[in-house]
Amino acid sequence: MNWNKVKTLALAGAFAVSLGSAAMAQDKIELIFPDVNPPNVPRSVALTDIFAKEIGDDFDFKPYFSGTLVKQGTELVAIQRGNAQMALLPPSDFAKQVPEFDILGAAYVIRDAEHLQKVFDSEVGDTFRKLAREKLGVEIIGVSYYGTRQVNLRGDKEIKTPADMDGVKLRMPGGESWQFLGASLGANPVPVAYSEVYVALQTGVIDGQDNPLPNDKAMKFYEVTNQIVLTSHNVGFGILVMSSEVFDKLTPEQQNTVKAAARKGFEWSNQQYIQQEADLVDFFKGEGLKVYTPDVKAFQDYAQEKYKSSPLSESWPKGMLEKINAL
């Protein structure tokens, strides 16, 4: 037996297998996904453990969590420049280029996780999908609920309506839209850096702050406050998008697979956040805080009237608020 010939054939075979594997890897559709969130939060797990598996072997999903690839706020531009193919972003990021998206971050527009999905399953969602495609060059794949902002206060004054918030120094993030959100609750908004809120509460520089309940626990705001008013005034959520250029190259079956995978993943993560919020109500009560629900309808009516009479609503598509409210 000619062993040199055998070795040559074996090497040739191995090389062919190697080339075949490389070709298969190259045939996969690369989906680079930059994100500022850590990999262990529910919405990140939904993408790595559910979405990535459900889309199958046609795709190579490459997540870069904790801001390791691009800076926060630049993800959309990265997609537009072809440096990434997907991102999960708040409506405020889209509003920087397309102001119509600003309505989605206003007080009492999106009411909860179920309402969020209804909005994007309706003709309202079709409007935003068209705006995203035509003005941003991205395809909306799905939406992910993050949590609902509640008012967290010092003192024992009961809050039932926006009138009860008069004079309350409520910490809000800096920026016109955030400050207006605080004013739309009837409060006196005060810009304070997130890292400084605990001390500001402790020393009485501010009377309260607003955040989703998981944030309140993580930052230990419950140690220096007395009550949580379940105003549910603002729903945090992300919109998962893909480059339209990439999406348009997919087969109709692949397009449906991607959207179904995102929905399945986010249905799971939504429930994780909802359960966390429910569990935390009992936790805060156990810590001695009063937790109660005010007249939410009074807050909603007050806030939406404030927005309607503000220049901030001038970019809102005509009739959009009424359509969203009706869902």
GUMARFI-850855 format. One line per field, with one value per residue (C-alpha): x, y, z. Coordinates in pm, whole numbers, plus 32768, in hexadecimal, padded with zeros to 4 digits. Each point is the difference from the previous one (the first is absolute). Example, Ala and Ser with C-alpha at 12.3 -4.5 7.8 and 13.67 -1.06 7.14 Angstrom:
x: (84CE 8089)
y: (7E3E 8158)
z: (830C 7FBE)
END
This chain:
x: (8000 8080 7FEC 8068 7ED9 7F18 807D 7FD2 7E9B 7FB3 8089 7F40 7EC2 8038 8041 7EC0 7F3A 80A2 7FA6 7E9E 7FDC 8089 7F11 7EDC 806A 801A 7EA6 7F68 7F5D 80CB 7F36 80E4 7F3C 8097 7F54 804D 7F49 80B1 7FCD 7F43 7ECB 7EC0 7FF7 8168 7FC0 7ECF 80DF 811F 7F3B 7EBF 801C 8158 7F8C 7EAE 808C 80C1 813D 7FC8 807A 8133 7F83 8126 7FA1 80EB 7F73 8062 8061 8132 7FD2 7F6B 7F9F 7E9C 7F30 80D0 7F6B 7F0A 8112 80D3 7EEB 7FD6 8177 8002 80D2 7EE2 7EC6 7F1A 7FBD 7EFF 7FC1 7F0D 7F18 80CA 8124 7F25 7F68 8157 7FDE 7E87 7F47 7EB9 8086 8001 7E90 8058 80C8 7EFE 7F42 7ED8 801C 8075 7F4B 8097 80A6 7EBC 7FA5 815F 7FD5 7EA3 8088 8107 7F0A 7F14 8000 80BC 811B 7FE7 8036 813D 807E 7FD6 80B2 811B 802F 7FE1 80B5 80F2 8048 7FA2 7EF2 7F41 8016 7F5F 7FD1 807C 7F6C 80FD 7F26 7F16 806C 7F5B 801A 80D2 7FE3 8074 7EF8 7EA0 7F30 7F08 8004 7EB7 7FFF 80FA 7F8D 809D 8151 8004 8149 809A 816D 8010 8150 7FF7 811E 8089 7F75 7EC4 7F2F 8051 7FC5 7EB4 7FA0 8029 7F33 7EF0 7FCB 7FC3 8154 8122 810B 816B 8123 80E5 8100 7F90 812F 7FAC 7E8F 8030 80B8 7F11 7EDD 80B9 804B 7EB1 8089 7EE6 7EB7 7FF6 8068 7F63 8085 7F8E 7FF0 8133 80CF 7F7A 8077 8150 804F 7F6C 7F22 7F0B 80F3 7FCB 7E91 7EAF 7F0F 7FD7 7EDE 7FA6 7FC4 807A 803E 8109 804E 8167 802D 80EA 7FC2 80C9 806A 80C6 80A7 7F03 8116 803B 7E8E 7FA9 80FD 7F52 7EFF 7E99 8025 813B 7F59 7EDB 80ED 80C1 7EC5 7F69 8146 800A 7E97 803B 8136 7F61 7EC0 80E0 80CB 7EC7 7F77 8149 7FEA 7E8E 8042 8124 7F20 7EED 80F6 809C 7EB4 8003 8172 7FD3 7ED4 80D9 8100 7EF9 7FA0 7E99 7FB0 7EB6 7F52 7F82 7EF3 80C1 7EF1 8025 8178 7FD6 7F07 80D8 8140 7F6D 7F66 8155 80A1 7EF4 8038 817B 80E9 807D 7EC8 8024 80C4 7EF9 7F49 7EA1 7EFE 810B 7FC0 7E8D 804A 80F1 7F0F 7EEB 80C5)
y: (8000 8159 80B5 814C 7FEA 7FA7 812A 80E5 7F87 8027 8161 8055 7F77 80C3 813B 7FCB 7FD4 813A 80C4 7F79 806B 8159 8021 7F9E 8101 8109 7FA6 8054 8159 80C8 80C6 80DF 8083 8112 8048 80C3 7F0F 7EE4 7E9E 7F84 80E3 7F5A 80B7 7F9E 7E95 7FFF 8051 7F11 7ED7 8013 80E6 7F82 7E96 8038 80AE 7EC3 7FB0 80FE 8113 8053 80DC 80BC 80C9 80FE 805A 8105 8102 7F3B 8050 815E 8118 8023 80CE 7FAA 7EA7 807F 80B9 7EC2 7F47 8116 7FF6 7E86 7FC3 7F46 7F55 8008 80C8 801C 8172 80E6 80DE 8133 7F81 7FF4 8154 80A3 7FC7 7FD5 80DD 7F45 7EEA 80F2 7FBA 7E9E 8084 80FA 7FCB 7F10 7FB5 7E98 7F73 7EA8 7ED4 7F80 8156 8026 7EC6 8069 814D 7F5A 7EFB 8113 8100 80E2 7F05 7FFD 8179 7FE3 7EDB 80D6 8128 7F1F 7F68 813F 80F7 7F28 7ED7 7F00 7EFA 7FE3 7E92 8009 80BB 7FB1 807C 807A 8074 8117 813F 8048 812B 7FC2 810B 806E 8058 7F7F 80F4 7F2C 8035 7FC8 80FD 80E4 811B 7F45 800C 817C 8077 7EA4 8012 7ECF 7F92 7FC5 7FC2 8132 8067 80B1 7EC9 7F64 8146 802C 7E9E 8063 813C 7F34 7F4E 814B 7FFF 80F4 7F44 801C 7F79 7F24 7F04 7E98 7FB2 8125 7FB3 7F35 8119 8107 7F3C 7FC6 8172 8084 80AF 7F4D 7F72 7ED7 7F53 7F24 7EB6 7E9C 7F36 7F29 8140 8074 7EC1 7FF6 8166 7FCD 8133 7F50 8040 8179 8017 7FB1 7FB0 7F89 808D 7F16 810F 7F1F 813C 7F89 7EAC 7FB4 7F2B 7FB8 7FD7 7EEB 8067 7F68 80AE 8016 7FA9 7EB8 7FBB 802F 7EF5 7EFB 7F13 8038 7EC8 8087 8151 7F55 7F24 812C 80B7 7ECA 7FBC 8164 7FEA 7EB4 8081 8144 7F57 7F43 812E 80D9 7F07 8005 817A 7FF5 7EF5 80C8 8131 7F38 7F62 8151 8096 7F03 803C 8178 7FCF 7F18 8116 80E2 80CE 8056 7F86 8068 8062 8166 8077 7F99 8086 815A 7FF0 7F8A 8112 810C 7F89 7FDE 815A 808C 7F54 806F 816D 7FDE 802B 7EA0 7F6E 80BE 7EE0 7EFD 7F6D 8090 7F2B 7F0F 803B 7FB7 7EC0 7F89 8057 7F3D 7EBB)
z: (8000 7FA4 8150 7F68 7F15 8120 80CA 7ED4 7FCC 8175 8007 7EC7 809D 8141 7F38 7F3D 8144 808A 7EC9 8012 816B 7FB2 7EDD 80DF 8105 7EF1 7F81 8153 8018 80FB 80FF 80D0 812A 80DE 814C 813F 80E4 80B6 7F7A 8134 7FFA 7F7B 7EB3 7FB7 8063 7F1F 7ED8 804A 8085 7F37 7ED1 7F93 8010 7F5D 7ECB 7FAF 7F44 7EEB 80E8 80D0 811E 809D 8137 809E 8156 8106 7EFB 7F8D 7E8D 7FE1 80ED 807E 7F0F 7ECE 7FB8 7EFB 7F45 800C 7F4B 7F02 7FB8 7FDD 8139 80AA 7F86 8131 813E 8119 803F 80BB 7F32 8068 7F2E 7ECA 8051 7FD7 7E8A 7FDD 80FF 7FC9 80E3 8128 8048 806E 812A 807E 8146 7FF5 7E8C 8024 812F 8042 7F5A 7F66 7F78 7F71 7F2F 7F91 7F86 7F28 7F80 7F89 7EE6 80F2 7FF5 7E85 8000 80CF 7F31 7EC7 80A3 8074 7EA7 7F32 80E3 80C7 7F1F 810B 8024 8149 8069 815A 8149 815E 814A 8105 8123 806B 80B1 8151 80EB 813B 8113 8156 8103 803B 7F31 7F3C 7E89 7F4D 7EE1 7F4F 80E3 8124 7F4C 8005 8097 800A 7F94 7F21 7F78 7E8A 7F0C 7F4F 7EB0 7F92 7FC1 8153 80BC 7F50 8061 816F 7FCF 7F54 814C 80B0 80AA 8007 7F38 8072 7F2F 80D1 7F86 8039 80D7 80E6 803B 813F 80B4 7F75 8096 8144 802F 7F88 7ECB 7F49 807F 7F17 7EC1 7EF7 7F7D 7FBD 8143 7FB0 7FEA 8151 80A0 7F4D 8068 8160 7FE3 80E9 811E 7FEC 7F93 809C 7EE8 7E9C 7F3A 7EE3 7EFE 7EE4 7F39 7F0C 7F6C 7FAE 7EC9 7EE3 7E8D 7F5B 7EA3 7EE2 7EDD 7EE4 7F0D 80B9 8038 7E91 7F9C 80D9 7F73 8073 80D7 80A3 803F 80AD 80C8 8083 806B 80A3 80BA 8088 8072 80B0 80B0 8073 8075 80F1 8072 8025 80FA 80BF 802B 8058 8109 808F 8023 80AB 80F3 8051 8074 811C 803C 802B 80E3 80CF 8019 809A 7ECF 7FB1 7E9F 7F63 7EBA 7FCE 7F0D 7EC9 7F15 809B 7FC9 7E99 7FA7 80A0 7F57 7EA5 800E 8065 7ED5 7F0B 805D 7FF0 7ED4 8051 7F5E 7EB9 7F66 805B 7ED3 7FE7 80B5 807F 8174 7FD7 7F41 810B 811A 7F53 7FF9)
END
